């Protein structure tokens, strides 16, 4: 458990600093990156198996049906660099279709999850070298593979791009350009705009897995930062933000209450919320504008049969 003084300046780690800063704001927020501890990552994988969560099924269908096209886009002898690797289940579909891939570099903040994914990929593809990097993909870092050779392709599946605001998305796209080089390529998954009711159901499933995923962030604060959040006094809510074209996840206080952590006390009024995540939804045109802002252009675009999800192949602009 982390013990810190009451001053924000004395908070020693990034998690504590973000939590104290976010809960001190006029509109309380917690950065979505902190949802993905070991339990959070496992819960997210469970979310992807819920009936309401169409995103994984739609994207997986693209990866299966367009496997040959994706292989043509990536070209042979590639090194695949995955940002926010998670369980890496979609990665297996991509690697299985590629021609003579040389290496795989999974990047993820959850170290145990990362180790398990790396071990499984290395076992299934024994001719592939696997070099995991334990980092938040928004951090500034290097990808050390100069001696390995081979073209580089970035892989960013799911709808995680939608969790990033405009500045974060541009930062990631720019960093990917630096990691992948002038001849690099990227494959990015994007959830497309659609019926709002369908979107909201995907982020508030009937089994309550997404609610558990969101509330787990408060449990993490209790465990790691000595907080005293009472989880039964908060409720998970999904909302549509028409201006940002985004589904927002909130934790709503069910009563007037106070919470202490890191030597600080935070007041919550009844119905006051903590904004924990935004998931922006794109059109093909709005995503292409975003890609260009980070130095990329769309060379290929693949959709599932129902047009719910898009997978975009990018080359340097």
NORTA-V382125 format. One record per residue. N is the residue number from 1. SS is DSSP state (~ for helix, > for strand, _ for the rest). PHI is phi in degrees with one decimal (NA if undefined). OMEGA is omega in whole degrees, -180 to 180 (* if undefined). Layout:
n={N:N}
ss={SS:SS}
phi={PHI:PHI}
omega={OMEGA:OMEGA}
This chain:
n={1:2:3:4:5:6:7:8:9:10:11:12:13:14:15:16:17:18:19:20:21:22:23:24:25:26:27:28:29:30:31:32:33:34:35:36:37:38:39:40:41:42:43:44:45:46:47:48:49:50:51:52:53:54:55:56:57:58:59:60:61:62:63:64:65:66:67:68:69:70:71:72:73:74:75:76:77:78:79:80:81:82:83:84:85:86:87:88:89:90:91:92:93:94:95:96:97:98:99:100:101:102:103:104:105:106:107:108:109:110:111:112:113:114:115:116:117:118:119:120:121:122:123:124:125:126:127:128:129:130:131:132:133:134:135:136:137:138:139:140:141:142:143:144:145:146:147:148:149:150:151:152:153:154:155:156:157:158:159:160:161:162:163:164:165:166:167:168:169:170:171:172:173:174:175:176:177:178:179:180:181:182:183:184:185:186:187:188:189:190:191:192:193:194:195:196:197:198:199:200:201:202:203:204:205:206:207:208:209:210:211:212:213:214:215:216:217:218:219:220:221:222:223:224:225:226:227:228:229:230:231:232:233:234:235:236:237:238:239:240:241:242:243:244:245:246:247:248:249:250:251:252:253:254:255:256:257:258:259:260:261:262:263:264:265:266:267:268:269:270:271:272:273:274:275:276:277:278:279:280:281:282:283:284:285:286:287:288:289:290:291:292:293:294:295:296:297:298:299:300:301:302:303:304:305:306:307:308:309:310:311:312:313:314:315:316:317}
ss={_:_:_:_:_:_:_:~:~:~:_:_:_:~:~:~:~:~:~:~:~:~:~:~:_:_:_:_:>:_:_:~:~:~:~:_:_:~:~:~:~:~:~:~:~:~:~:_:_:_:_:_:_:~:~:~:~:~:~:~:~:~:~:~:~:_:~:~:~:~:~:~:~:~:_:_:_:_:>:>:>:>:>:_:_:_:_:_:~:~:~:~:~:~:~:~:~:_:_:_:_:_:>:>:>:>:>:>:_:_:~:~:~:~:~:~:~:~:~:~:~:~:~:~:_:_:_:_:>:>:_:_:>:>:_:_:_:_:_:_:_:_:_:_:_:_:_:_:_:_:_:>:>:>:>:>:_:_:_:~:~:~:~:_:_:~:~:~:~:~:~:~:~:~:~:~:~:~:~:~:_:_:_:_:>:>:>:>:>:>:>:>:_:_:_:~:~:~:~:~:~:~:_:_:_:_:_:_:~:~:~:~:~:~:~:~:~:~:~:~:~:~:~:~:~:_:_:_:_:_:~:~:~:>:>:>:>:>:>:>:>:_:_:_:_:>:>:>:>:>:>:>:>:_:_:_:>:>:>:>:>:_:_:>:>:>:>:>:_:_:_:_:>:>:>:>:>:>:>:>:_:>:_:~:~:~:~:~:~:~:~:~:~:_:_:>:>:>:>:>:>:>:>:_:_:_:_:_:>:>:>:>:>:>:>:>:_}
phi={NA:-86.9:-114.3:-135.7:-77.4:-72.1:-75.1:-58.6:-63.1:-90.4:-66.8:-97.2:-123.5:-63.7:-60.7:-60.6:-62.3:-66.4:-65.9:-61.8:-64.9:-67.4:-80.0:-85.8:-71.8:-60.0:-107.9:-69.1:-140.7:-131.1:-68.3:-63.9:-57.4:-83.3:-67.8:-104.3:-79.3:-62.1:-68.8:-61.2:-64.0:-65.7:-65.5:-63.6:-60.3:-69.1:-56.8:-63.4:-97.6:-76.7:-58.0:-72.5:-88.2:-72.0:-58.4:-66.2:-62.4:-65.1:-67.6:-62.2:-63.2:-64.7:-62.6:-76.5:-75.6:-112.0:-57.6:-66.6:-63.2:-65.2:-61.8:-63.8:-68.3:-73.0:75.7:-80.2:70.9:-82.4:-103.6:-98.3:-113.1:-106.2:-95.1:70.1:-64.3:58.0:-77.0:67.0:-69.9:-68.7:-60.8:-60.7:-63.3:-67.4:-61.7:-64.4:-92.8:-72.4:-94.7:51.0:-64.1:-94.4:-152.5:-137.0:-120.7:-83.1:-119.8:-159.0:-86.6:-89.4:-65.5:-66.1:-59.1:-63.1:-63.6:-65.5:-63.2:-61.6:-64.5:-66.0:-63.8:-63.3:-70.7:-75.2:-121.1:-63.6:-84.0:-96.8:-83.2:-124.6:-131.9:-72.7:-127.7:-88.4:-150.9:-73.5:-68.4:-88.0:-68.3:-87.3:-156.2:-104.7:-109.7:-82.9:-137.9:-57.5:-83.8:-92.0:71.1:96.9:-68.8:-114.9:-128.5:-84.8:-130.7:-136.0:-82.1:73.7:-119.0:-63.0:-56.3:-70.1:-78.1:-94.5:-74.4:-59.6:-66.0:-63.5:-63.2:-65.5:-60.7:-64.3:-60.5:-66.6:-65.2:-59.8:-60.9:-68.7:-67.3:-93.8:85.6:-62.4:-96.4:-70.2:-130.1:-144.5:-122.4:-127.1:-88.8:-140.2:-79.2:-95.7:-64.4:-161.9:-54.0:-64.3:-60.0:-64.3:-63.4:-65.9:-62.8:-66.3:-109.6:-154.6:-66.7:-67.0:-80.0:79.2:-70.4:-65.6:-61.2:-63.5:-60.7:-69.3:-67.0:-60.4:-63.9:-67.8:-62.9:-63.0:-61.8:-59.9:-73.0:-91.4:-118.7:70.6:-75.5:-126.3:-59.6:-100.8:-62.4:-73.6:-105.8:-132.4:-131.4:-76.2:-138.3:-107.8:-133.1:-99.8:-103.6:-68.0:-66.2:-87.2:53.4:-142.3:-85.2:-108.4:-102.8:-130.1:-112.0:-100.5:-72.4:-88.3:-158.3:-76.8:-156.0:-125.3:-130.1:-115.6:-166.4:51.0:73.8:-116.6:-117.4:-122.9:-96.2:-123.1:-80.7:-59.3:75.8:-69.2:-119.1:-109.9:-82.8:-106.6:-162.0:-119.3:-123.3:-75.5:-113.6:-113.8:-98.8:-59.1:-70.1:-69.8:-69.6:-62.4:-63.1:-62.3:-58.8:-63.9:-65.1:-102.1:92.6:-124.9:-131.1:-79.8:-102.4:-139.8:-141.0:-121.1:-127.0:-74.3:-61.2:-93.5:68.1:-85.4:-136.6:-122.4:-118.3:-114.3:-96.1:-112.0:-126.6:-65.5:-81.2}
omega={-179:174:-178:175:-175:-178:177:-178:-179:179:-165:-180:-173:-180:179:-179:179:-178:-180:179:-178:180:177:-178:178:173:-172:179:169:-175:-175:180:-175:174:-168:164:-176:180:179:179:178:178:179:177:177:177:-177:180:180:-178:-176:-175:-176:-167:-177:179:-179:-179:179:178:176:-178:179:-173:-178:-176:-180:178:179:178:178:-179:-177:-176:-173:175:-172:166:-179:180:-175:-179:-176:-168:-177:-179:177:-177:177:-180:180:178:-179:-177:-180:-178:-177:178:176:176:-175:-174:179:-180:177:180:-179:-178:-178:-169:-179:178:-179:179:180:179:-179:-180:-179:180:-180:179:-177:-178:-172:180:-176:170:-176:-178:-178:176:180:179:166:-173:176:175:173:-179:179:174:-171:179:-175:-174:-172:-179:179:176:-175:177:175:-180:-178:-174:-179:178:-176:176:179:177:-176:172:-173:-179:180:-180:179:178:180:-179:178:179:177:177:179:179:-170:176:-176:180:-177:178:180:175:-173:177:-178:174:-174:179:-176:179:-175:180:178:179:-177:178:-180:-178:176:-173:-175:179:178:-179:179:176:179:178:-179:-179:178:178:177:177:178:178:178:-175:-172:-175:177:-180:178:174:172:-170:-179:178:175:-179:175:178:173:-178:177:176:-175:-178:-179:-175:-174:166:178:172:179:168:-172:176:-177:180:173:-173:176:-180:178:174:179:179:-180:176:-178:180:175:173:176:-179:173:-175:166:179:-174:-178:168:177:-176:-179:-172:160:178:-178:-178:177:179:177:178:-179:-179:-180:179:175:-178:170:-179:178:180:176:180:178:173:-174:-179:179:-178:-169:179:173:-172:174:-175:171:-176:-176:*}
